[in-house]
Amino acid sequence: MTWSETEQDKILGFVRKHDSKPTQLLQILRDVQEEFHCVPTDARENIANELKIPRTQVQEVIEFYSLLSLEQQGRFHILLSDSITDQMMGSRKLMDYFSAKLGVEPGQTRADGRVSLGFTSCTGLCDQGPAGLVNGHWLSRLNGDRIDSIAELVERDVPVENWPEEFFKIEDNIQYPGLLLENPIEVGAALRQAVRNGFDEIFEEINRSGLRGRGGAGFETAWKWRYCAEGPEDLNGLPIAGQHERYVICNADEGEPGTFKDRILLNSHAHQVFEGMTVCAGVVGAKQGFLYLRGEYLHLRPQLEAVLADRRRKNLLGDSILGRQGFDFDIEIYMGAGAYVCGEESALIESLEGKRGIPRIRPPYPVVSGYLGKPTVVNNVETFACVAAIALYGGAWFATHGTEKSKGSKIISVSGNCERPGIYEYDFGVTIAEILLDCGAENTLAVQVGGPSGSIISGREYHRQLAFEDLATGGSFMVFDKSCDILDIVRNFTHFFAHESCGFCTPCRVGTTLLKNEVDKICEGHSAALDLVGMASLARFIKTTSHCGLGQSAANPVLSTLSHFPDAYKARLKDVSFEPGFDLDESLETARRMSARDDAMAHLEQEGI
């Protein structure tokens, strides 16, 4: 494209809107993407010059995040969710229909530049699918009629903001409220209690509650805060400059397929989440907080900004909160751009600093050296909602619920083959069988607890409990009945992990692709018993040698199903001892074209053994 002075001025405006800070690179690129439907070459140059960073840094950030693009996209950029639950509801057939109606293939932009189509990972609408995005905004309950209407709007060039509201209507869909959802707190009540009692006492209440992080790992919240508040005297023998600076980050990068509980908390209980962050800031001494909001939740941003503005008006954010001198804290919303790995706390911090979301080598941990090298608390949306409730009602109130090692309740996102998908909240200790009964699941083949990174369990294990000491979960609960093919589920999950690998470490970068290829080979009926042995060995290698939690959990779908559903694999085996997983001769095709050779000596013959 020809780069005009007006367009250059727009780029400079985006940079200055974000105070010309390199840490705001991702936010600047999101603005450019929205304006130009890609990040043009000249824009990359201008941004690099203005921020005084290498152009390569701008380039690699664009290439890392799936919602940014180097290539021109359509003015209407439509993405359909490719999660397994959306596939079960017919998303692949809907994509074919969309493609035919709009005259453009998936992954392409139409010649007139009006529309582009593609797939994306889970959009957080598993209970209201098939779902998708248009220019970053949710599309729910897609069907043929709705696609007809969307296609007509696109062809008439009607701006997305003028489309019918029902296309974007999203319900909380709370089916079974519990400890938190039945006891929402009054705006400011927890914070006033914290100021009255003092933050030392509030810390003790958090400690008494036994609250553990709700993101899945389950680290004790009080101890995480204490490590951040106290801070190390030195790091690697060197004094830490500016040790008094601390940060609070709410991880709202809810990217685990099948999880949508944070969507509900942010949509209807944002005050409580922000209140929990502010209580944390009072305990650890932080002045600045961030809500890292996943890129697919752009639709929520305007109302979240309105909640923050309301809290500032009520002196629940800003300087001298509730009249307490020195209690200064504010929250900024920072948008992600489509990277599952940024759900890992150190990768999230890298992204927050305007970089690729590559998980850091630990130690040091974020509570010691987090955002900009300063002590940082990173907690999940649900964790901060719990904090606000505990600050108001007390640790003992919270600790009377749950099990000995898992206090309180857990909010889960139920989707798949059940009569009543939606949000359920139970005290820890509830069994899988109880949840299946409540959500109206029948003839169940398997349950995926914790999303693709969790565990697939069979009917023999429905007595097991949701608890850190048994089945820990970040919140996903996907139900599959006996009409499903378990290997199709595994195939979807392995493709997801191969796509989402950040590429930092070889075991994950290469291993997830090899694992995906092996699962494809089995599903297509080309495998022998020896392949299962090799695949299990590869899966264990990926699990034990990968750098971060993504790689360490990427093999779980394969290992779980090999253990619980071995017959499903055996039924697909071909009656041969071995068949190669790739075609050696085909891999030489590029070399043959480059050398203009196609004689017999330029081919390889590959035989099974």
SULGI-V983460 format. One record per pair of residues at least 6 apart in sequence whose C-alpha atoms are under 7 Angstrom apart, sorted by the first residue. I is the first residue (numbers start at 0). GAP is how many residues later the second one is. Records with the same first field share a line. If there is no record, write none. Layout:
I->GAP + GAP
This chain:
10->21 + 32
13->14 + 17
14->13
17->6 + 10
19->30 + 31
20->30
21->29 + 332
22->329 + 330 + 331
23->330
24->329
25->328
26->308
28->10
31->7
32->6 + 35
36->35 + 36 + 37 + 38
37->30 + 31 + 32 + 33 + 34 + 35
38->30 + 31
39->30
43->11 + 14
44->10
47->6 + 7 + 10
60->294 + 295
61->6 + 7
63->292
64->272 + 273 + 274
65->271 + 272 + 273
66->270 + 271
67->269
72->36 + 43
73->35 + 39 + 40 + 41 + 42
74->38 + 39 + 40
75->38 + 39 + 40 + 58 + 59
76->38 + 39 + 40 + 57 + 58
77->38 + 39 + 40 + 55 + 56 + 57
78->38 + 39 + 40 + 41 + 53 + 54 + 55
79->38 + 39 + 40 + 51 + 52 + 53
80->38 + 39 + 40 + 41 + 42 + 50 + 51
81->37 + 38 + 39 + 40
82->38 + 39 + 174
83->405 + 408
84->41 + 331
85->40 + 43 + 44 + 45
88->41
90->39
93->49
97->49
98->6 + 7
100->50
101->49
103->6 + 12
104->12
105->11 + 12
106->10 + 11
107->8 + 9
108->6 + 7 + 8
109->6
121->133 + 135
122->9 + 173
123->134 + 135 + 136
124->6 + 135
125->132 + 289
126->288 + 294 + 295
127->12 + 13
128->11 + 12 + 13
129->10 + 11 + 12
130->8 + 9 + 10 + 11
131->6 + 7 + 8
132->6
135->160 + 162
136->161 + 162
137->30 + 161
138->28 + 29
139->27 + 28 + 29 + 30
171->92
172->249 + 250
173->248 + 249 + 250
174->247 + 248 + 249
175->247 + 248 + 249
176->247 + 248
177->247 + 248
178->230
184->87 + 204
186->84
187->128
188->203
189->198 + 199 + 201 + 202
190->84 + 88
192->198 + 199
193->8 + 197
198->83 + 84
199->83
201->189
202->19 + 80
204->185 + 186 + 189 + 190
205->16 + 184 + 189
206->15
207->187 + 188
208->186 + 187 + 189 + 190
209->189 + 197
210->9 + 10 + 196
211->6 + 7 + 8 + 9
212->6 + 7 + 8 + 166 + 167 + 170
213->166 + 168 + 169 + 260
214->165 + 259
215->256 + 257 + 258
217->250
223->143
224->59 + 152
226->140
227->56 + 139 + 140 + 147 + 148 + 149
228->55 + 56
230->137 + 144
231->136
232->6
233->6
242->131
244->41 + 129
245->39 + 40 + 41 + 128 + 129 + 130
246->39 + 40 + 41 + 42 + 128 + 129 + 130
247->29 + 33 + 38 + 40 + 41 + 42 + 128 + 129 + 130
248->40 + 41 + 42 + 128 + 129 + 130
249->40 + 41 + 42 + 128 + 129 + 130 + 131
250->40 + 41 + 127 + 128 + 129 + 130
251->10 + 39 + 40 + 41 + 42 + 128 + 129
252->39 + 40 + 41 + 89 + 90
253->8 + 40 + 89
254->85 + 88
255->195
256->194 + 195
257->155 + 157 + 193 + 218 + 219 + 220
258->154 + 216 + 217
259->153
260->150 + 151 + 152 + 162 + 214
261->119 + 120
266->33
269->34
270->36
271->113 + 116
272->108 + 111 + 112
274->113
275->108 + 109 + 111 + 112
276->107
277->51
280->6 + 48
281->45
285->43
286->41 + 42 + 43
287->41 + 42 + 43
288->41 + 42 + 43
289->41 + 42 + 43 + 44
290->40 + 41 + 42 + 43
291->41 + 42 + 43 + 44
292->40 + 41 + 42 + 43
293->41 + 42 + 43 + 44
294->40 + 41 + 42 + 43
295->42
310->6
311->6
314->6 + 7
315->6
316->12 + 13
317->10 + 11 + 12
318->8 + 9 + 10
319->6 + 7 + 8
320->6 + 7
338->161
339->160
340->6 + 16 + 159 + 161 + 209
341->6 + 15
343->15
344->33
345->13 + 14 + 20
346->10 + 11 + 12 + 13
347->9
348->21 + 22
349->6 + 7 + 8
350->6
357->144 + 146
358->189
365->9 + 10 + 11
366->8 + 9 + 10
367->6 + 7 + 8
368->6 + 7
369->6
389->8
397->9 + 10
398->8 + 9
400->6 + 7 + 8 + 26
401->6 + 7 + 25 + 26 + 27
402->25 + 26
404->64
405->22 + 61 + 62
406->21
407->19 + 20
408->16 + 17 + 18 + 19
409->15 + 16 + 17 + 18
410->12 + 13 + 14 + 15 + 64
411->11 + 12 + 13 + 63 + 64 + 65
412->9 + 10 + 11 + 62 + 63 + 64
413->7 + 8 + 9 + 62 + 63 + 64
414->6 + 7 + 62 + 63 + 64
415->62 + 63 + 64
416->24 + 62 + 63 + 64
417->21 + 22 + 23 + 61
418->20 + 21 + 22
419->19 + 20
420->18
427->38 + 39
428->36 + 37 + 38
429->35 + 36
430->31 + 32 + 33 + 34 + 35
431->30 + 31 + 32 + 33
432->29 + 30
442->38 + 39
443->36 + 37 + 38
444->13 + 14 + 35 + 36 + 37
445->10 + 11 + 12 + 13 + 33 + 34 + 35
446->9 + 10 + 11 + 30 + 31 + 32 + 33
447->6 + 7 + 8 + 9 + 29 + 30 + 31
448->6 + 7 + 24 + 27 + 28 + 29
449->23 + 24 + 25 + 26 + 27
450->25 + 26
451->41 + 105
452->100 + 101 + 103
453->102
454->101 + 102 + 105
455->101 + 104 + 105
456->107
457->106
464->6
465->6
486->36
489->67 + 68
490->28 + 29
492->64
493->21 + 22
494->21
496->15 + 57
497->14 + 15 + 18
500->7 + 8
502->6
504->41 + 42
506->35 + 38 + 39
507->34 + 38 + 43
510->31
514->20
517->17 + 63
520->6 + 60
521->50 + 51
522->49
524->47 + 48 + 49
525->47 + 48 + 53
526->46 + 47 + 51 + 52
527->45 + 46 + 47 + 48 + 49 + 50
528->44
529->48
535->23
538->16 + 20
541->9 + 10 + 13
542->8 + 9 + 10 + 12
543->8
545->6
576->32
577->30 + 31
578->29
579->28
583->20 + 22
584->18 + 19 + 20
591->6 + 10
